[in-house]
Structure formats: C-alpha cells, structure tokens
Amino acid sequence: MKIFVTGASGFVGGAAATALSRGHEVLAMARSAPSADRVRATGARPVTCALGSVTEEHLAGCDAIVHAAAFVESWGTRDDFWTANVEGTQQLLDVAKRGGVRRFVHIGTEAVLFAGQDMRDIDERHPYPASTPFLYSETKGEAERRVLAANDPAGGFTTISLRPRFIWGPGDLTILEATKEMVADGRYMWIDGGRARTSTVHIHNLVHAIDLALARGGGGEAYFITDDEVHTFHDFMTRYAATAGVTLPDRNLPGWAARALATVLETVWRTLGLAGQPPLTRFVACLMSSDCTLRIDKARRELGYAPVVSVEAGLAALTRP
C-alpha cells in the first residue's frame, strides 16, 4: 500500500510513519529541510508541502492518508486553530477525493466531546457538546465532523476517525517534556491532588490501531483508542515522570481555584497581548480536574483492536537503560 502521512515530524505521525514504512511505501509531508530530515529518519520519503496546499501530484498513486498533523497547543488564536485543524483537514479531504485516494484515517481526540465536564465510562454514542470554551476541542470537533461526513461509499472513499486519549511512550516530547520543564522551574503542582481518573494510550497501541484502520472499520465512524486501563493522574504521572528520573512535588491547587486562576490569566494575556502562553490555561485546568474514562468495545468489535502494550510493560520499558 502507498500511504501519505501528515505530521510525520511529530510524535504520533512519526511513530506511524516509522511503523508503516516497514511494510508499505510511505510518503510524508515535510514543510522544511529539518522536517524532511526527521521524515527520512522514519523511513518515509519526504514530500515538500504543507496543510492547506497539498496537491493531487503530492498524493499521486496513494491508496491511503493518515492525517496526524494538527495545531495541538493549549494556547493560540482562533485563526491558529481553525486554519490548521479545520481548513487544513478540509483541503486534504478535497484533494484526496479528487486524487483517487481510497482511505482517509484521521487522528482525532476525545477532546472533541469536552467542554469542561467529567466523561465517565463513555462510548462513541456520547454526543458532541452544543458548544465548548476550548478552541482545540471546537476545531478538532469540526474537523472530525467534516471527515466523517466526507465518507463516500459510492465513490470508493472511506473515512475513519481515531480518538486516542493521553498519548504517551517513547518519543513523547510533549507531556513528559513539559512536565520536566515545570518541575525544573518550580511550577509543577497537582490539581485536586491528581485524583481525577483517566484513560491513556501508549504510542505503540495507537500505531497498532492506525494500522488496523487502514484495512478495517466502518466508513464514517469514530473509534476511541486507549490502553483499556484507568489510572488517576497522580498515579500515572508520578510513575511516568519517574521513568525520566523526575520526582513530582506534592504542591496542590483545588480544581475550582485552578479553573478560576486560569480564567484570570487568560484574560490578562489576551487583554495585554502578552507574549507566550499563560502559565495555566483553562483547557489544562479543566482537563486535569475532570475524569475521562473511555470504552473501546467498538474498536475491539469493528477494528479488531486490542492493546499490544500494557501500562505496566510500557512504563517498565521506558525505565530500562
């Protein structure tokens, strides 16, 4: 199979490109020379283009697309989020259909359902919120709706959205690196003592699901992908940070206070046009103080998915020299 991957210079796209290159011909989007070097390191062939400007020539002969590129920051302008997550996805969908691509696997997120509330033991029947205060949730939700709506059995175009939660494992330069920086700067603290419960997904489990979705699953369907385990933030993050030799401090902020503080900080940053992002955003405050546990029955049934790495085994592998 000839597969085009977006986001291959990042954590998820890079892991997908590496794994898929072992058995397929993989092309990957590269926006710069450094990005092209990272793509080559995965075993894929770099294609110079960017979200919003992909052409049929870039996708020539491709059977499938794995769309992992997105604006995933917790802070940014509406234009930052909308341009990358919605317009970039729509343009890729349009050119894929024109170019004869047959399968489109979108890397979504459970955050498309998140508006600050607990989500306990939910499955894919859980509805999108009427509205959400979070630009990431809003734009990833709109992108996913467009992906699923583009499914066209008559035209031979199948679209699927995978919804991973709390991606971790080797190669993670987001959660673990941010945690290490906050501890080093003295900024790390728990919210509600880290007692919120969460599903997680090891990067190898997500890559396994991507591989399955290239051949299985219902068109126009979304699937939660997790490790099929539930942990508190405190338990998981304490052990995850320890794999990097980092001990997390005991400092704590109540959830209500964290949400209020984040609201004030965001208002100050936007009002004054301050550079960088606030030390705490509403999205992070709400995320870390809300339960999010997901069912993967549908992925098991329709994709044939089951985790290939347990949390225990994944953490142990990270601690080995």
N, C-alpha and C positions, 0 to 999 in steps of 0.2 A: 504494500500500500504506500502511496505517496501522500505525505501528511505535511501540512503547513501549520507551524506553531507560532503564536504570538506570545510575547512576554518571556521568551526563552533566555533572556539575560537576567531574569529574576528567579526567585525561589521555586515557585510552582512550575512555571514554564520551562525553566532549566532542567528540573528533575524529570519532567515529562519528556523533553527532547532527548535527554540522555538515555532514558529507558527505551523510548520508541526507536531511537537510532540503531538499537541492537538488532531489530528485526524488520525495519521499514526504511524507506528513503524519506528523510526528514529535511524540510526546508524551514527556516525560521527567520522571522522579522528581525532586522537589525537597523537601528536608527543612526548608529555612529560606528567609527572604527573600533573603539573599545567594546561596544556591544557586539560587533561582528566577531571579535576575538573570543568573547565569552560564549557566543553561539558555536564557534568552531570547537571549543573545548568540550561541548556536549556531544560532538559527533555529527551535528547537523550542519547543513550548508546555509550560510547567511544570505539573506535577500534584503537588499537595501530599500527600505520603505518604512512608513510609519502609519499608525492608526489614522484613518481618515483619508489616506491617499494610496491605498492598496489597489492595484490594477489587475485585470484579467491575466496580463502577462506574468505578473508575480505569482499567480496561482496556476499557471499553465500545467495541465496534467495532474493536478492534485485531486485525490479522492476525498480527502477529509481535512477539516480545520480543527485544531484545538486552540481555543481562544482564551488565553490566560492573562493577557495584558489588561491592566485597569489602573485607574487612579485610586490607590488604596490608603491614602493618608487619612488621618483623623481630623485634619485641618486644611482648609483651602477655600477658594471662591466657588460659587455656583458654576462659573464657566469652567474652572479646572475639572470639576467632577462631571459636568454634563458633556463637555467636549470629548473627554476620553471614554467615559463609561457608556454614554448613550449614543452620541453621534459616531464615535469610533466603531462601536458594535454594529450600528445600523449600516454604516458604509461597508463594513466587512460582510455582513449578511447579503447586501445587494450585489456586491461584486462576486461573491461566492455562487449565488444562484445564476448569475449571468455566465459565469465561467464554468459551469457544469460540475461544481463540487457537489458531492452526494451526501456528505455527513458533516454536521457542524456541532462540535461539543464545546459548550460554553462553561467556563469555570465561574460559577456564581457563588453565592454565600447565603447562609441562614439569615444574615443581617437584612435581607430583603423583607423579612417579616417583622423587623424590630423597630419599635417606636418608644423603647424605654421600659417595656414590661417584662415580667417573667414569662418564659416559654418553657413549660414543663411537660416532658414526655409527649412531644407533638410529632405529628407526621405531616406528609405533604398536603393533606387536606386543610391544614391551617391557612386561613386567608391572609392575603396581603393587608396591611393596615390601610385605613382610609387616608391617613396622612402620617408622616413621620418628621420629627425635627432634624433628622440626620441626613445630610447631603449624600453620604456614602450609601445609606440604605435606600434613599429615594432613587438615586440614579442607577444603582445596581438592580433595583427592583424594576425600573422602567426598561433597562437593558434586557433583563430576563424575560419580561413580558413580550418584548419585541422578538426575542429569539424563539420563544415557544410559538408565537403567532406566525412566524415565518415557516413553520413546518409545512411541507407541501408534498404529501404522498403521491399525488398525481404527477407532479413534476420531478419526482425522484430526489427530493431534498428533505433530509431528516435532521431535525434539530433536537438537541438534548441539553439540559442544564444540570450540572452537578453542583450541589450545595455543601461544600466542606465547612467544618466548624473548627476554629482554633488550630490552624495547621502548624505542626512542629516537627522537629527532627533534624538530621544532618543537612547543613546548608542554610539553616534559618538565620537570616541576617536582619530580621525584623523584631519579633517578640523577645528573643534571647538577648540580642544586641542592645535593644532599648532598655531592657531590664538591667543589664550590666552597667550601662551608662548612668541610669538613675541611681543605682546603688553607689557607684563611684562618686557621683555628685552630691550624695546625701539627700536625694529627692524621693527615694522609693518609700512608699507606705502602702499598707493594705487598705482596702475599702471594706467596711463591715467585717473586718478580721479575715477577709478572704473566704468567708463561709458560703458564698454563692456556689452553686453546683453547675458543672459544665461538661458537655461532651467535648471531645478533642478528635483530631485526626492526624496520625503520623503521615509524613510525606510519602512514604512507600505505599501506604494504604490508599492514599488519594491517587497516586500514579497507577496503581492497580485498577482503580475504578475508571480512570481515564481510558486505559487500555480496553477494558470491558465495554465502555460506552462507544467505542469506535466500531463495534460489531453488534451490540445488543442494546436493548432498551426501547421503550415506546417513543415514537416521534412526538414532539410537542409536550414532553414530560420532564418534570424536575425530580431530582433524587437527592436526599440527604446522604452524605458520606461521612462516617465517623469511625472511631476505634471500637465502637459498641461498648464503651465503658463510661462511667460517670465518676468524676472526682470533684472535690472542692478546689477552688482556685488556690487556696492555701497549700493543700497537699500537693497538687500538681506542680505549681510554680516553685515551691520550695525544692522539690526533687529535680525539676528541670534546670533551675539555676545552679544547683549543686553539681550538675554534670560539667559546668564550666568553672567550677571552683568558687562559686559565688554563694555567700550566705546572706539570705534576705533578712532585713531588720524587722523588729517587732512593731514598729510605729503603725498607728492605725487611725483612720478617719471614718466616722459613721457615714453610711450611704447618703443620708439626707443632706449632710454637710458637704459631702463631696459634690453632689449634684448642684447644690446652691453655689458653691465656690466656683465650679466650672462655668456656670451661667454668668457669674460676675466677671470672671476672667475673659470669657469670650466677648462680652460686651465691651470691656476695656480695650481689648486687642482690635476689635473692629472699629470702634469709635475713634481711637487714636491712630489707627493704621500702623500698629506696631509690627516690626519685622519678626519673622519666625512664627512659631505657634505658641499658644498659651501652655504653661506647664501642666495644665489639666484641661481636657475638653469634655463637653457634655457626653459625647459618644463614649469615651473611655470610662467616665464616671458611671454612666448607666450600664455599660457592658459589664463592668467589674462588680456591680452590685445587683445583678439580675441573674436568676437561674436560667440556664439554657441547656435543656437535655432533649435530644432528638432520637427518633426511632428510625431504624434503617430497614424495616421489613420490606418496603417497596424495592429498595436497591437489591436486597437479597433475592427477592422473588423475580424481578424483571431483568436485572443485570447479571444475576448470579454472583453478586458481590459478597465477600466476607473478608474481614480484616486479615492481612497476612503478617502483621506485626502487632503484638500486644503492647500496651503501655509499659509494662514491666520490662519486656525484652528491648523495646526501643530506648528506654532510659539506660538500661544496662549497657547497650551498645555504645551509647554516647560517652559513657564513663571509661570505656576501655582506651588505653593509650594507642 
